[in-house]
Amino acid sequence: MSEAASTRIPLALLPSLAPLLHQWLPRQRWFAGKGTPVTGFSLVSATELLPVRGPGPGLLHLLVRVEQPGAPGDCYQLLIGVREALPPALAPALIGHLTDGPLAGRTVYEGTHDPRLAALLLERLRTPGSLGPLRFQRYDGSPAIPGGLAPRPLGAEQSNSSLVYGDTYILKLFRRLHPGPNPDLELPLALARAGCERVPTPVAWYESAAPEPFTLGVLQPFLRGSRDGWVLALEALAEGRSFRNEAGELGRVTAEVHTALARALPSVKLSGAQSEELATAMTRRLEAAVGAVPALEPYAPRLRTAFEAVAALGRRGRIWAAQRVHGDLHLGQILRGPVATPWSVIDFEGEPARPLTERCRPQPAVRDVAGMLRSFDYAARTHRPSNPAWAEACRDAYCTGYAEACGSDPRAEPELLRAYETDKAVYEVVYEARHRPDWLPVPMAAIDRLATLD
């Protein structure tokens, strides 16, 4: 490791910090390696954002690679606060007390929970520049970021962490890192430059330049008073109201974003061989899911036909357009503010569990459509009593709205739409079986429906 990527204190600190991280890290919601023992840590880079030996709180920015059996070693972004003693208000943020090493006798904790340290991150973003391996950048033409905005952590996320500043900005901190530009920065920047107003424009961001390029955090406008489509859909179900109008609007919003992405970034055509590869990958995921959730086994032969239909069309010369897409579109990723305000699309990171190269690959736009159709079904089936007719009406309105906005109806490609819906439902079955077994009947109902389609 180069001297520019570290300082003497953090480098010597890691061995003394490691026993605490062994206990603390697996308990974090954003840690992806749960259920597998942590065997060690290696330091990728370290930066003192605020001196750790001073009288006040110090802040260490660490990129740490976590070693686990059978895994390549994920890199995580850690923001470690350092104090002599932790005030009661920060007790939930405790990582532990150091008994040896260069900071022996100090207390370390999750720095984003400390308002003084969280405010420092915004100060760094207000003025572009570098600090060790870290680069702080601003979007050209964005207004000046005011100082003194009170920070607060947003506790609803799982794969990342977010800080809200004065109900004006939200800073998303990426925890599990992949080399290269994160699509949650890349795509909103491309959409902003294309003039698409459906996505909040990034105001500033920071990244690591060495030893590997990582996108670390993105600052965007905070959509104060907004509620997501999932909440609004559940409200409509609870009140016995139709959601057709809203679903049609969501279809038009999705089409607008897809059109802008196709204009801003390169699109490709999927050849017959690539279509077969797409179907083969879906089949592999199904086979792995059957091994993990035996309840899928009776449906597997019929589910495979959805993927085989796509492969067969590819062999006959069918070509599909592919472009950059959202990658994880559902009702929770679309926000609406007070009455008469437009919908906004957020969270372009894609499914964090998938490799970054896959998430950045051009794909048929119908993938996003399938994700939203599954979301309508989820809302209807988690409601009591279940209301499949409500979901079907939303699905119809969504596709109609999409077609009205871009002239292309997703239902005109039934084989591809069914394949993507099936692939998504299989993913949902595995997720629910592992994390929310009580919810497993929701995607299993979709599996039953999709297995009977021709």
Sequence and secondary structure as in RCSB ss.txt:
>XXXX:A:sequence
MSEAASTRIPLALLPSLAPLLHQWLPRQRWFAGKGTPVTGFSLVSATELLPVRGPGPGLLHLLVRVEQPGAPGDC
YQLLIGVREALPPALAPALIGHLTDGPLAGRTVYEGTHDPRLAALLLERLRTPGSLGPLRFQRYDGSPAIPGGLA
PRPLGAEQSNSSLVYGDTYILKLFRRLHPGPNPDLELPLALARAGCERVPTPVAWYESAAPEPFTLGVLQPFLRG
SRDGWVLALEALAEGRSFRNEAGELGRVTAEVHTALARALPSVKLSGAQSEELATAMTRRLEAAVGAVPALEPYA
PRLRTAFEAVAALGRRGRIWAAQRVHGDLHLGQILRGPVATPWSVIDFEGEPARPLTERCRPQPAVRDVAGMLRS
FDYAARTHRPSNPAWAEACRDAYCTGYAEACGSDPRAEPELLRAYETDKAVYEVVYEARHRPDWLPVPMAAIDRL
ATLD
>XXXX:A:secstr
  GGG  HHHHHHHHHHHHHHHHHGGGSTT TTTTS   EEEEEEEEEEE SSSSS EEEEEEEEEE TTS  EE
EEEEEEEESS  GGGGGGEEEE  SSTTTT EEEEGGGSHHHHHHHHHHHHS EEETTEEEEE TT     S   
EEEETT SSEEEEEETTTEEEEEE EE SB  HHHHHHHHHHHTT  SS    EEEEE SSS EEEEEEEE  TT
 EEHHHHHHHHHHTT   HHHHHHHHHHHHHHHHHHHHHS  EEE HHHHHHHHHHHHHHHHHHHHH GGGGGGH
HHHHHHHHHHHHHHHTT  EEEB   SS  GGGEEE STT  EEE  TT  TTS HHHHTS B THHHHHHHHHH
HHHHHHHSSS  HHHHHHHHHHHHHHHHHHHS  GGG HHHHHHHHHHHHHHHHHHHHHH GGGTHHHHHHHHHH
HT  
